[in-house]
Each structure stands twice: as C-alpha cells, then as structure tokens.
Amino acid sequence: MSEIYDYQGTQAADRDFLEERSRFLVRTYNHLFGAIVAFAAIEIALFTTGIAQVLARALLGTSWLLVIGGFVLVSWLASRVAHQAESKVAQYAALGGFVVAEAILFVPLLAVANHFAPGAISSAGLVTILGFAALTGLVLWSRRDFSFLGALLKWGGVMALVAIVAAVIFGFQLGTLFSVAMVGFAGAAILYDTSSVLHHYPEDRYVAAALELFASVALLFWYVLRIFVASRD
C-alpha cells in the first residue's frame, strides 16, 4: 500500500513541476514578446519623429569602439541585474534599459537598410521570426539539453568581438561570410538560451530569461539584416 502512495505522490510532484515549468515558459515568452514589441515601437517612434536621423549621424560620427564598449557595458549590467536582483522593479528596469540600448544601436543599420535596401527590414524580420521559431521548436520537441554550447559560445563571442574591434581599428570590412558565421552563432545562442529556459532557469527569473532570449533574437536579426543589405549593394 505504501508503494501505491509513494507512486501517487511522485506523480503529483511531477504534475506540480510540469505546471510550474509551464507557467515559467509562458511568462518568459510573454515577456520576450513584450520586449520585441517595445523594440519595434521605439524604432517606429524614433524614425517617425526624425530622431533616428540625428542618432544615426551621431553614432556614425563617433568612434564605433566607444559605441561597442558602451553597449557591452550596458548589456553586462542589464544581464547582471536581471539575474541577481531580488526586486522585480530592478529586473524590469534592466530589461527595459537593454531594449532601449538595442533600439539605439540598431538605428544606423536600420537607416541604411531603409534608404538603400527597401524591403530588407521586413524580409530580415520574417527570416528572423522563422529561424527563431524553428530553433525553439527543435528544443521544445527534442527536450535536449544544449548547455554544452555554452563554452563554444563564450569562445566564439570573444573571437567575434576581437574581429569587430580589429575591423574598426584597421579599417577593413567584415564581409558577408562573417555575417553568415554570426547568423550561425546567433542560432546556437538561441538553442542554448531556449534549452536553459526549459531546463535550468529558476522559476522566478523569467525576466532574465526573456532578456537573454531577446539578446539572441536581436543578434540574429542584426546579421540577417546585414546580409540582406549587402545583397542589395
């Protein structure tokens, strides 16, 4: 009889865990959707009001190393706060600040795409959505743990940053092959982040999980858009 009670208790515990994890996933992807909508709304407001043109000239006239350095610092602070802060207000502030920083960083690329490659933004957005959906579906369907990608992503991220800094310092262009490689990197990051959301994130860190997913989606969109812009040259 005790074995029956133990079995039933295990089943109940499993159901509770699945329900909690399901709620966590729903919260995470709701926040991700909200971040993407906020990003789009900020970009629309910037371009509608003409502020985007001012920002684009300012950013393009500034050392790109300073821009990259500032963005890396903001990204690190936002991720740290979202992962460690106990206050939900602080977590939301980190997510919001990161979305605003991404929106500002994207302005020059979006301005170039809008002027020289009409239609590239919507095409890149569609490819990004389809790619993200496919990679997310792969993780959710297979239930596989892609945490082994973590070390590769750290190494690849450092190498990509070194290449970008070298390009800025020495004045050479990172071509389409680099963008294709970064699309692959962003795809691996989405696999890793989605796997972490499914298997490893604490139940109360859905804001941090959404931030990491948004960062990977934005990275994918950036380099897909670069490929579309380059193809119109």
Buried (B, 14 or more C-beta within 10 A) or exposed (E): EEEEEEEEEEEEEEEEEEEEBEEBBEBBBEBBEBBBEBBEEBBEEBBEEEEBEEBBEEBEEEEBEEBBEBBEEBBEBBBEBBBEBEEEEBBBBBBBBBBBBBBBBBBBBBBBBBEEBEEBBEBBBEBBBEBBEEBBEBBBEEEBBBEEBBEEBEEBEEEBEEBBBEBBEEEEEBEBEBBBBBBEBBBBBBBBBBBBBBBEBEEEBBBBBBBBBBBBBBBBBBBBBBBBBBEEE
